[in-house]
């Protein structure tokens, strides 16, 4: 399974930011979730980790998805495979002597750099 990317913002920071964007105080958020303000502070300061239940409670109270709350971005593996034409060329390049491979790869790198700069 690919690694999970939580972004640069800690979960607690994200909770605090979203809460403020919604115009809620910690006390008001605590009431919506059914807990106390001190626990909201602990979550926002990353002193407490979110259980699945608390993640759902926070997402419902803040009107965001749990993915948005956790800022999950699953790194998907590329499903696109090289074409048969490209694979044949790769096999031909691999069959060349090392010096000729280096020449071909150098030319290819130059072409790709030019294409990327456009």
C-alpha positions in Angstrom: 0.0 0.0 0.0 1.4 3.5 -0.8 2.4 5.8 2.1 -0.1 8.3 3.4 0.7 12.0 3.0 -0.8 14.2 5.7 0.6 17.4 4.2 2.7 20.0 6.1 0.0 21.1 8.6 -0.4 18.9 11.7 -3.9 17.5 12.4 -4.3 19.7 15.5 -3.4 22.8 13.5 -5.8 21.9 10.8 -8.6 21.4 13.4 -7.9 24.8 14.9 -7.7 26.5 11.5 -11.0 25.0 10.3 -12.7 25.8 13.6 -11.6 29.4 13.3 -12.7 29.5 9.7 -16.2 28.4 10.8 -16.2 31.1 13.5 -16.4 28.7 16.4 -14.7 29.0 19.8 -13.2 25.9 21.4 -16.1 25.9 23.9 -18.7 26.0 21.0 -16.9 23.2 19.2 -16.7 21.1 22.4 -20.4 21.5 22.9 -21.1 20.3 19.3 -18.8 17.3 19.7 -20.0 16.5 23.2 -16.8 17.0 25.1 -15.1 19.8 27.1 -13.0 22.7 25.9 -9.8 21.4 27.5 -9.9 18.3 25.3 -10.4 20.5 22.2 -7.3 22.4 23.2 -5.4 19.1 23.7 -6.4 17.9 20.2 -5.5 21.3 18.6 -2.1 21.2 20.3 -1.5 17.6 19.2 -1.4 16.4 22.8 -4.1 13.9 21.9 -4.3 11.8 18.8 -7.6 11.4 17.0 -9.4 8.1 17.3 -11.6 7.2 14.4 -14.7 8.2 16.4 -13.3 11.6 17.2 -12.2 12.2 13.6 -15.8 11.6 12.6 -17.2 13.8 15.4 -14.8 16.7 14.4 -15.6 16.3 10.7 -19.4 16.4 11.4 -19.1 19.3 13.8 -16.9 21.3 11.4 -18.8 20.2 8.3 -15.8 18.7 6.5 -15.0 15.2 5.3 -12.7 13.1 7.4 -10.3 13.2 4.4 -10.3 17.0 4.5 -9.9 17.0 8.3 -6.9 14.6 8.1 -5.8 16.1 4.7 -5.1 12.7 3.4 -3.6 12.5 0.0 -3.0 8.9 -1.0 -0.1 8.6 -3.3 -1.4 6.5 -6.2 0.9 4.4 -8.2 0.9 5.3 -11.9 -1.3 2.8 -13.7 -0.1 4.0 -17.1 2.3 1.6 -18.7 4.8 2.4 -21.4 3.7 1.6 -24.9 5.0 -1.5 -26.7 6.9 0.8 -29.0 8.7 2.5 -26.1 9.4 -0.9 -24.5 11.0 -2.2 -27.7 13.2 0.9 -27.8 14.3 0.4 -24.2 15.2 -3.2 -25.0 17.3 -2.1 -28.0 19.1 0.5 -25.9 19.8 -2.0 -23.2 21.4 -4.3 -25.8 23.9 -1.6 -26.8 27.4 -1.4 -25.3 27.6 0.8 -22.3 29.3 3.7 -24.2 26.5 3.8 -26.8 23.9 3.5 -24.1 25.4 6.6 -22.4 25.3 8.5 -25.7 21.6 7.6 -26.4 20.6 8.4 -22.8 22.4 11.8 -22.9 20.6 12.7 -26.1 17.3 11.6 -24.6 17.9 13.6 -21.5 18.7 16.7 -23.6 15.5 16.3 -25.5 13.4 15.7 -22.4 14.9 18.8 -20.7 14.0 20.9 -23.7 10.5 19.6 -23.7 10.1 20.3 -20.0 11.2 23.9 -20.3 8.5 24.7 -22.7 
